[in-house]
Amino acid sequence: DAVAAGMDAEMVEKARALAQKWADETGLGFNLLAARNGVVFIHESFGDQHALDAKLPTASYTKMVTGLLVARFLDQGRFDLDDPIGLYLPDFPVEGEHVITLRHAMHHATGLWGHGQWDGMRNPWLDNVVRNGLETLSPGMRFEYDGDGMNLAGKVMEMMTGKSIFRLFHEDLYMPLGLDNPVQSDLGFGKNCTVMDMGIIGQLILNRGAYGDQELFSEEVFQHLIPWPYERYFPAITDAPFEFGLGMMRWPESEQYEGASIFGPHAIGRGGASGAWLMVDLDTNLSIAMARSSMGEDYYGYLNPIMGTLARAVLE
């Protein structure tokens, strides 16, 4: 209900029409969910390509959910972000220039590169492979967008608990939130889930770590998820875009607004190469999620007007 959510109903209908136009003109369907103040006002499938409860590929959106599991561990006091991973993976050093910390792992600053290198989390010896090449890495010295730093954090969590990382996702995150059994194969990508699952994650972020009667992590831990300038922790790295799997979400409506944002300065979230993404605006309590299988042509040409319309639909 748009009105109950504090949205302009006419503008919401315009956004729906734009979404339908996108699906009709490109032949690429998608599922869309939007909520404000905890009230869902769009939960629909556009086009005939996907059922509303389809578990669709989310690509690098997976990194954000990995960050939420790490937040759970932080909240429980199991480790600190500046702990060397050598405290938990004994072959790694705990001092010296090649020390990798959990903060490095979660901020694309280990020196590793790429996604699913050496078969990613499916390789039970991934940490040994990284250790054997440790002398070639310079942790904290450069930003290198990757997924295997997060996989290293996953190896730490496995070593600490004696449980597989995917069991930890289900026990510590998915089950408490009541998610629809997402499918996952890696920590940097490889998650398939429903758009409702994404919407629930969005509400968890808007609630600063709480959902329903569950408190998964504290407000203090939530602050670790907010994107900060990299030089705050890594003086050698400047102008890097992602932290902890989250980034600032910028949606310019047209080229004339280059560098501007449709939403406020505290709109955060994450997208992926499949075209899936989640955006939450901490200032307006608005959450929007899209699940789809492919970006297709002129992705932002179709997406930006929808996002701009929903931004203008927010009522005071």
TAJOKA-V223586 format. One record per pair of residues at least 12 apart in sequence whose C-alpha atoms are under 6 Angstrom apart, sorted by the first residue. I is the first residue (numbers start at 0). GAP is how many residues later the second one is. Records with the same first field share a line. If there is no record, write none. Layout:
# TAJOKA-V223586
I=GAP  GAP
This chain:
# TAJOKA-V223586
0=40
1=39
4=31  32  34
5=309
6=306  307  308
7=305
10=302
14=291  294
19=26
22=23  24
28=17  18  20
29=15  16  261  262
30=13  14  259  260
31=12  257  258
32=255  256
33=253  254
34=251  252
35=249  250
36=248
52=141
53=140
54=137  138  139
55=136  137
56=134  135
57=133  134  214  218
58=130  131  213  214  215
59=128  129  212
60=209  210  211
61=126  127  129
62=125  182
63=181  182
66=177  178
71=145
74=142
80=21  22
81=19  21
82=18
83=16  17
84=16
87=68
99=39
104=44  45
105=44  138
106=136  137
107=35  36  37
108=30  31  34
109=29
110=26  27  28
112=31  33
113=32
114=31  32  33
120=65
139=94
140=95
141=95
146=41
149=37
150=36
178=18
194=96
201=85
207=14
224=19
226=16  20
245=23  24
246=21  22
247=19  20
248=18  19
252=51
261=46
265=15  16
266=13  14
267=12
273=19  20  21
274=19  20
275=14  15  16
276=12  13
